[in-house]
């Protein structure tokens, strides 16, 4: 659960930083690249969180 909270905070800081950078630069190609990278990071976090929660659930089921 701690990894989930830390991951959410990390993604939020990453999105805030890169979106702010893209807004300050303002070049359309850079904004497009930043949007793609944010989407890929979000997807990777979603997959990792789902996998981690599944493993945690399996460990708890195995202990009982």
N, CA, C and O atoms as CSV, one atom per row, in Angstrom:
chain,resi,resn,atom,element,x,y,z
A,1,UNK,N,N,0.815,-1.189,0.000
A,1,UNK,CA,C,0.000,0.000,0.000
A,1,UNK,C,C,0.865,1.263,0.000
A,1,UNK,O,O,0.509,2.278,-0.598
A,2,UNK,N,N,2.017,1.174,0.690
A,2,UNK,CA,C,2.913,2.329,0.708
A,2,UNK,C,C,3.435,2.645,-0.692
A,2,UNK,O,O,3.586,3.809,-1.062
A,3,UNK,N,N,3.710,1.588,-1.466
A,3,UNK,CA,C,4.187,1.802,-2.834
A,3,UNK,C,C,3.132,2.484,-3.693
A,3,UNK,O,O,3.462,3.277,-4.575
A,4,UNK,N,N,1.881,2.183,-3.441
A,4,UNK,CA,C,0.792,2.802,-4.202
A,4,UNK,C,C,0.718,4.302,-3.914
A,4,UNK,O,O,0.587,5.109,-4.834
A,5,UNK,N,N,0.799,4.666,-2.649
A,5,UNK,CA,C,0.740,6.081,-2.271
A,5,UNK,C,C,1.953,6.827,-2.817
A,5,UNK,O,O,1.818,7.924,-3.359
A,6,UNK,N,N,3.123,6.240,-2.676
A,6,UNK,CA,C,4.339,6.863,-3.183
A,6,UNK,C,C,4.288,7.010,-4.704
A,6,UNK,O,O,4.712,8.032,-5.245
A,7,UNK,N,N,3.776,6.001,-5.384
A,7,UNK,CA,C,3.657,6.065,-6.840
A,7,UNK,C,C,2.708,7.156,-7.290
A,7,UNK,O,O,2.987,7.865,-8.257
A,8,UNK,N,N,1.588,7.297,-6.597
A,8,UNK,CA,C,0.617,8.349,-6.951
A,8,UNK,C,C,1.241,9.727,-6.761
A,8,UNK,O,O,1.086,10.604,-7.611
A,9,UNK,N,N,1.944,9.917,-5.648
A,9,UNK,CA,C,2.611,11.207,-5.420
A,9,UNK,C,C,3.682,11.469,-6.474
A,9,UNK,O,O,3.814,12.594,-6.955
A,10,UNK,N,N,4.442,10.447,-6.835
A,10,UNK,CA,C,5.491,10.614,-7.843
A,10,UNK,C,C,4.902,10.963,-9.203
A,10,UNK,O,O,5.416,11.837,-9.901
A,11,UNK,N,N,3.831,10.285,-9.576
A,11,UNK,CA,C,3.183,10.591,-10.860
A,11,UNK,C,C,2.628,12.010,-10.855
A,11,UNK,O,O,2.732,12.724,-11.853
A,12,UNK,N,N,2.040,12.421,-9.738
A,12,UNK,CA,C,1.477,13.772,-9.646
A,12,UNK,C,C,2.564,14.837,-9.791
A,12,UNK,O,O,2.372,15.826,-10.499
A,13,UNK,N,N,3.703,14.640,-9.126
A,13,UNK,CA,C,4.810,15.603,-9.236
A,13,UNK,C,C,5.371,15.600,-10.658
A,13,UNK,O,O,5.669,16.658,-11.212
A,14,UNK,N,N,5.514,14.418,-11.243
A,14,UNK,CA,C,6.021,14.314,-12.610
A,14,UNK,C,C,5.102,15.032,-13.598
A,14,UNK,O,O,5.566,15.777,-14.461
A,15,UNK,N,N,3.797,14.800,-13.465
A,15,UNK,CA,C,2.834,15.441,-14.369
A,15,UNK,C,C,2.853,16.953,-14.181
A,15,UNK,O,O,2.835,17.699,-15.160
A,16,UNK,N,N,2.889,17.408,-12.937
A,16,UNK,CA,C,2.916,18.853,-12.685
A,16,UNK,C,C,4.163,19.497,-13.291
A,16,UNK,O,O,4.085,20.557,-13.912
A,17,UNK,N,N,5.303,18.851,-13.106
A,17,UNK,CA,C,6.549,19.410,-13.637
A,17,UNK,C,C,6.559,19.427,-15.160
A,17,UNK,O,O,6.840,20.461,-15.767
A,18,UNK,N,N,6.256,18.292,-15.780
A,18,UNK,CA,C,6.349,18.226,-17.238
A,18,UNK,C,C,5.258,19.053,-17.920
A,18,UNK,O,O,5.504,19.663,-18.961
A,19,UNK,N,N,4.058,19.077,-17.343
A,19,UNK,CA,C,2.997,19.894,-17.924
A,19,UNK,C,C,3.340,21.378,-17.802
A,19,UNK,O,O,3.094,22.152,-18.727
A,20,UNK,N,N,3.905,21.773,-16.667
A,20,UNK,CA,C,4.336,23.165,-16.510
A,20,UNK,C,C,5.442,23.527,-17.477
A,20,UNK,O,O,5.458,24.626,-18.032
A,21,UNK,N,N,6.361,22.609,-17.675
A,21,UNK,CA,C,7.450,22.829,-18.624
A,21,UNK,C,C,6.897,22.956,-20.044
A,21,UNK,O,O,7.312,23.833,-20.802
A,22,UNK,N,N,5.971,22.085,-20.393
A,22,UNK,CA,C,5.382,22.141,-21.736
A,22,UNK,C,C,4.612,23.441,-21.938
A,22,UNK,O,O,4.648,24.023,-23.022
A,23,UNK,N,N,3.918,23.895,-20.902
A,23,UNK,CA,C,3.167,25.143,-21.015
A,23,UNK,C,C,4.106,26.337,-21.152
A,23,UNK,O,O,3.834,27.253,-21.929
A,24,UNK,N,N,5.207,26.333,-20.404
A,24,UNK,CA,C,6.129,27.468,-20.476
A,24,UNK,C,C,6.868,27.509,-21.811
A,24,UNK,O,O,7.144,28.590,-22.331
A,25,UNK,N,N,7.190,26.346,-22.368
A,25,UNK,CA,C,7.872,26.320,-23.667
A,25,UNK,C,C,6.879,26.631,-24.773
A,25,UNK,O,O,7.159,27.448,-25.650
A,26,UNK,N,N,5.717,25.984,-24.739
A,26,UNK,CA,C,4.629,26.313,-25.646
A,26,UNK,C,C,4.740,25.788,-27.065
A,26,UNK,O,O,3.848,26.049,-27.872
A,27,UNK,N,N,5.779,25.071,-27.401
A,27,UNK,CA,C,5.912,24.528,-28.753
A,27,UNK,C,C,5.002,23.305,-28.883
A,27,UNK,O,O,5.024,22.407,-28.041
A,28,UNK,N,N,4.215,23.287,-29.938
A,28,UNK,CA,C,3.243,22.219,-30.137
A,28,UNK,C,C,3.886,20.825,-30.178
A,28,UNK,O,O,3.353,19.912,-29.547
A,29,UNK,N,N,5.001,20.617,-30.885
A,29,UNK,CA,C,5.600,19.274,-30.882
A,29,UNK,C,C,6.034,18.837,-29.477
A,29,UNK,O,O,5.890,17.669,-29.117
A,30,UNK,N,N,6.564,19.773,-28.689
A,30,UNK,CA,C,6.988,19.430,-27.330
A,30,UNK,C,C,5.784,19.089,-26.456
A,30,UNK,O,O,5.848,18.155,-25.657
A,31,UNK,N,N,4.706,19.821,-26.595
A,31,UNK,CA,C,3.491,19.535,-25.839
A,31,UNK,C,C,2.975,18.145,-26.197
A,31,UNK,O,O,2.539,17.401,-25.319
A,32,UNK,N,N,3.020,17.793,-27.467
A,32,UNK,CA,C,2.586,16.473,-27.927
A,32,UNK,C,C,3.457,15.371,-27.326
A,32,UNK,O,O,2.945,14.347,-26.875
A,33,UNK,N,N,4.773,15.585,-27.320
A,33,UNK,CA,C,5.689,14.593,-26.749
A,33,UNK,C,C,5.431,14.433,-25.257
A,33,UNK,O,O,5.398,13.311,-24.752
A,34,UNK,N,N,5.248,15.534,-24.550
A,34,UNK,CA,C,4.997,15.481,-23.106
A,34,UNK,C,C,3.699,14.737,-22.824
A,34,UNK,O,O,3.633,13.949,-21.881
A,35,UNK,N,N,2.671,14.974,-23.622
A,35,UNK,CA,C,1.394,14.287,-23.421
A,35,UNK,C,C,1.554,12.775,-23.603
A,35,UNK,O,O,0.979,11.991,-22.847
A,36,UNK,N,N,2.324,12.376,-24.592
A,36,UNK,CA,C,2.555,10.941,-24.823
A,36,UNK,C,C,3.344,10.328,-23.671
A,36,UNK,O,O,3.024,9.229,-23.219
A,37,UNK,N,N,4.373,11.027,-23.192
A,37,UNK,CA,C,5.193,10.507,-22.097
A,37,UNK,C,C,4.371,10.405,-20.810
A,37,UNK,O,O,4.519,9.438,-20.063
A,38,UNK,N,N,3.516,11.379,-20.544
A,38,UNK,CA,C,2.647,11.334,-19.363
A,38,UNK,C,C,1.692,10.151,-19.468
A,38,UNK,O,O,1.466,9.445,-18.485
A,39,UNK,N,N,1.134,9.934,-20.646
A,39,UNK,CA,C,0.224,8.796,-20.829
A,39,UNK,C,C,0.958,7.475,-20.625
A,39,UNK,O,O,0.415,6.562,-20.003
A,40,UNK,N,N,2.182,7.356,-21.138
A,40,UNK,CA,C,2.943,6.122,-20.965
A,40,UNK,C,C,3.310,5.900,-19.495
A,40,UNK,O,O,3.261,4.769,-19.012
A,41,UNK,N,N,3.673,6.963,-18.784
A,41,UNK,CA,C,4.007,6.831,-17.361
A,41,UNK,C,C,2.773,6.427,-16.561
A,41,UNK,O,O,2.859,5.589,-15.664
A,42,UNK,N,N,1.636,7.015,-16.883
A,42,UNK,CA,C,0.398,6.645,-16.197
A,42,UNK,C,C,0.017,5.202,-16.446
A,42,UNK,O,O,-0.411,4.504,-15.527
A,43,UNK,N,N,0.165,4.752,-17.668
A,43,UNK,CA,C,-0.151,3.362,-18.011
A,43,UNK,C,C,0.785,2.391,-17.302
A,43,UNK,O,O,0.347,1.358,-16.795
A,44,UNK,N,N,2.072,2.723,-17.269
A,44,UNK,CA,C,3.039,1.874,-16.583
A,44,UNK,C,C,2.742,1.813,-15.086
A,44,UNK,O,O,2.831,0.748,-14.476
A,45,UNK,N,N,2.392,2.951,-14.498
A,45,UNK,CA,C,2.046,2.958,-13.076
A,45,UNK,C,C,0.807,2.113,-12.825
A,45,UNK,O,O,0.756,1.360,-11.852
A,46,UNK,N,N,-0.179,2.228,-13.680
A,46,UNK,CA,C,-1.413,1.456,-13.524
A,46,UNK,C,C,-1.119,-0.048,-13.576
A,46,UNK,O,O,-1.627,-0.813,-12.757
A,47,UNK,N,N,-0.302,-0.461,-14.537
A,47,UNK,CA,C,0.057,-1.875,-14.642
A,47,UNK,C,C,0.857,-2.338,-13.424
A,47,UNK,O,O,0.592,-3.412,-12.884
A,48,UNK,N,N,1.813,-1.552,-12.996
A,48,UNK,CA,C,2.638,-1.923,-11.848
A,48,UNK,C,C,1.808,-1.997,-10.574
A,48,UNK,O,O,1.979,-2.918,-9.775
A,49,UNK,N,N,0.915,-1.041,-10.379
A,49,UNK,CA,C,0.070,-1.034,-9.183
A,49,UNK,C,C,-0.863,-2.234,-9.183
A,49,UNK,O,O,-1.058,-2.874,-8.150
A,50,UNK,N,N,-1.433,-2.534,-10.324
A,50,UNK,CA,C,-2.326,-3.683,-10.428
A,50,UNK,C,C,-1.590,-4.985,-10.131
A,50,UNK,O,O,-2.105,-5.851,-9.425
A,51,UNK,N,N,-0.395,-5.115,-10.670
A,51,UNK,CA,C,0.411,-6.310,-10.433
A,51,UNK,C,C,0.816,-6.404,-8.959
A,51,UNK,O,O,0.743,-7.480,-8.366
A,52,UNK,N,N,1.240,-5.294,-8.372
A,52,UNK,CA,C,1.649,-5.286,-6.975
A,52,UNK,C,C,0.500,-5.610,-6.035
A,52,UNK,O,O,0.679,-6.351,-5.068
A,53,UNK,N,N,-0.681,-5.061,-6.310
A,53,UNK,CA,C,-1.839,-5.355,-5.466
A,53,UNK,C,C,-2.259,-6.815,-5.602
A,53,UNK,O,O,-2.693,-7.425,-4.625
A,54,UNK,N,N,-2.135,-7.382,-6.800
A,54,UNK,CA,C,-2.468,-8.791,-7.003
A,54,UNK,C,C,-1.506,-9.679,-6.215
A,54,UNK,O,O,-1.933,-10.638,-5.572
A,55,UNK,N,N,-0.214,-9.365,-6.261
A,55,UNK,CA,C,0.765,-10.143,-5.499
A,55,UNK,C,C,0.514,-10.034,-3.998
A,55,UNK,O,O,0.623,-11.021,-3.271
A,56,UNK,N,N,0.180,-8.836,-3.542
A,56,UNK,CA,C,-0.110,-8.633,-2.121
A,56,UNK,C,C,-1.328,-9.460,-1.683
A,56,UNK,O,O,-1.334,-10.049,-0.602
A,57,UNK,N,N,-2.344,-9.493,-2.530
A,57,UNK,CA,C,-3.542,-10.273,-2.236
A,57,UNK,C,C,-3.219,-11.770,-2.196
A,57,UNK,O,O,-3.724,-12.489,-1.334
A,58,UNK,N,N,-2.387,-12.237,-3.116
A,58,UNK,CA,C,-2.010,-13.650,-3.147
A,58,UNK,C,C,-1.173,-14.038,-1.934
A,58,UNK,O,O,-1.321,-15.139,-1.405
A,59,UNK,N,N,-0.294,-13.139,-1.489
A,59,UNK,CA,C,0.513,-13.433,-0.300
A,59,UNK,C,C,-0.368,-13.550,0.942
A,59,UNK,O,O,-0.171,-14.434,1.775
A,60,UNK,N,N,-1.351,-12.638,1.054
A,60,UNK,CA,C,-2.255,-12.707,2.198
A,60,UNK,C,C,-3.097,-13.970,2.171
A,60,UNK,O,O,-3.374,-14.556,3.217
A,61,UNK,N,N,-3.500,-14.391,0.994
A,61,UNK,CA,C,-4.313,-15.615,0.862
A,61,UNK,C,C,-3.465,-16.839,1.184
A,61,UNK,O,O,-3.982,-17.817,1.724
A,62,UNK,N,N,-2.191,-16.806,0.869
A,62,UNK,CA,C,-1.314,-17.927,1.138
A,62,UNK,C,C,-0.990,-18.082,2.612
A,62,UNK,O,O,-0.734,-19.196,3.069
A,63,UNK,N,N,-0.997,-17.006,3.358
A,63,UNK,CA,C,-0.685,-17.045,4.779
A,63,UNK,C,C,-1.841,-17.585,5.608
A,63,UNK,O,O,-1.638,-18.118,6.699
A,64,UNK,N,N,-3.039,-17.447,5.092
A,64,UNK,CA,C,-4.224,-17.894,5.857
A,64,UNK,C,C,-4.496,-19.360,5.718
A,64,UNK,O,O,-5.453,-19.869,6.302
